[in-house]
């Protein structure tokens, strides 16, 4: 279609019952009461705040994450929910999506919001656990007993939150990673060094810059982790936290452009103008960079923009404006990050190492706050500003 849907009751199809998908579907139905809005997805229990799984919910009893959307919320908004079978095929030319049960869903405009799943190279190894759902957290909680030997493969955000939760339960914790620092895929090295020091002070053992293999143990359903140097670590609990894998493999082989995620422009329009994308499945290709969206605030913002743009001619669609925000809690500390940092950014600490700035070409790209929630509004206003101005603003702040 070259313009907006021209039928009296346009058919909007949201593929994926993710956080972004459910929010977009409800917005579409409420703002377009004459439209037929359908959401297709295989996850019947995915409408809760997954950030709480590795944060507060993992350390508390029982695991009850806060729900954002319930099935009755979809119904009340006028959304037809076709849940229970994931989408397995899309034909952008014929405008049809097919689910795993063989059911076909014609559409005028489709939104891909299939989210992501934990990457697990050792999924065939019994006992190699991931942390993604409330069920995962509940299973892990039962194993985090005092004295349990916990090995975490991956020293990123989720891995370190699991480490903190395990130490709070008096487990012995070892974190291993092929990278030579913690948070190496997310943030500049000085931030990772500070976070590592806090964890090490709380008796988390780190083994970094080392290739790893996970194997099933001969007894008790345990696992062992073998390191490139020959060391073998026996584990009562092994958690794989090596990142997320966007759920877009089912789109490969279609006319849609796929890189690591589903490629789109700043309006969240893919290579087919009748297919848009939101949340973790999106990879925005802008004028100067490529941005992948793997945090809940990005899901919120892209869901809203995509739902609005689905009803518009392509020329009238607006660009998404993503500030970017994520956080992590450990041992009573809170790390907050605003913007779009990369490990290669220049970095400097100010305000007595409570506020740090990432920059590229002399311009602030992200702000890092450590136990500095009181400065978050001021810090947000500095994004995009010359870094020299920030030095003047924050230097000497308490």
Secondary structure, DSSP 8 states (H G I E B T S, - for coil): --SS--SSS-EEEEE--SHHHHHHHHHHHHH-TTSEEEEEES-TT--B-THHHHTHHHHSSS----BS--HHHHHHHT-EEEESS-EEEEETTTTEEEETTS-EEE-SEEEE---EEE--TTTTSTTEE---SHHHHHHHHTT--TT-EEEEE--SHHHHHHHHHHHHTT-EEEEE-SSSSTTTTTS-HHHHHHHHHHHHHTTEEEE-S--EEEEE-SSTT-EEEEETTS-EEEESEEEE-S-EEES-GGGTTSSS-BSSSEEE-TTSB-SSTTEEE-GGGEEEE-SS-EEE--SHHHHHHHHHHHHHHTTS-GGG--------EEEEEETTEEEEEEE---TTSEEEEETTTTEEEEEETTEEEEEEEES-GGGHHHHHTTTTSBHHHHHHHHTT--
